[in-house]
Amino acid sequence: MRELVEEHEVVALVATASLDYAGASRVSRARVPDIGGQPIGSAYETYPHLYGIYGSLAPRKGKPGWDGKLYGGTEVYRYFKREQGARTAAVVSYNQAASAAYARLVTRGLKAEGYKVVTEQVDFALPNFRAAAADLKEQGADLVFDAMDTHGNARLCAAMDEVGAEVTAKVTNVQNWTSTVGEEYKDAPRCRNALWATGSSRNYADIEHPAVREFRTAMKGKALSQWQVEGWAAAMWFTDAAKACLRGEGEVTRACVDRYMNRNEPYTARGLLLPVTFERRSEPPERRRTCVSVARWRDGKGWVTQGGEMTGNCFDVPQLAYQP
């Protein structure tokens, strides 16, 4: 990171995806705009000049969120309660710190929306997915959420098929929203067709949308994923900033790009993203109207959008605090 920022003097970073963004403070101090990064950790809720792909309301003065706490909404759980009538949910995680912490957040959100919650934790090194699957079946779970990687998800799904655990939805996230589901979940046909994914970007399979068609044309038949869509949107964001700088100032500089990112208007990457905003609120929101993009996997069809247009699939929901 030091080489990019100080030696090469890059104008901006685009679509960063770092499990441990150790160079975030250096990037911020150098006032290098980091555009459309994946908020895997808390860096995009901590430092100025860092602009995560989903936006931020936090002060970003060097501490995560508000006094070290981040906030998340319950819109996903509200969606499944309203659209699918779900009432009992299982949350499966590893006995590993980050996984367990995320599972606690999901559990709090589900309980806030009135669900009965069944928690299952498996050993990270030697996970017994069959036991977890058998228990969530016995508890009558309608939904299954997880705090695991793709490999763990696939093994859990295989175990669910093996014990005959049928659910309304096995809910996963943008990381697992890929075109390779058929291969990755080949041992779990029933669970595979119960996979639902939620996120904040337009389904890459929505070929009726012009921005999606442009993205898919550029990918030229490669395996597709929702993370790629968001990376593409981040690149569009920087390109739009650079064009604006050239029109207005005749050159592309860090300062000009940063000013573009701080405009007081939402950005959607021509419809690929739900409206993204950056504010610096002194107090965290208690409630927020939040929209969600939803898709379901179907063999032979791929990811099929659910719930209609994502910009209308919105809920006024509480914002819950959690420690990053």
Buried (B, 14 or more C-beta within 10 A) or exposed (E): BEEBBEEEEBBBBBBBBBEEBEBBBBBBEBEBBBBBBBBBBBBBBBBBBBBBBBBBBBBBEEBBBBEEBBBBBBBBBBBBBEBBEBBBBBBBBBEBEBBBBBBBBBBBBBBBBEBBBBBBBBEBEEBEBBEBBBBBBEBEBBBBBBBBEBEBBBBBBBBBBBBEBEBBBBBBBBBBBBBEBBEBBEBBBBBBBBBBBBBBBBBBBBEEBEBBEBBBEEBEEEEBBBBBBBBBBBBBBBEBBBEBBEEEEEEBEBEBBBBBBEEEEEBBBBBBBBEBEBEEEEEBBEEBEBBBBBBBBEEEEBBEBBBEEBEEBBBEBBBBBBEB
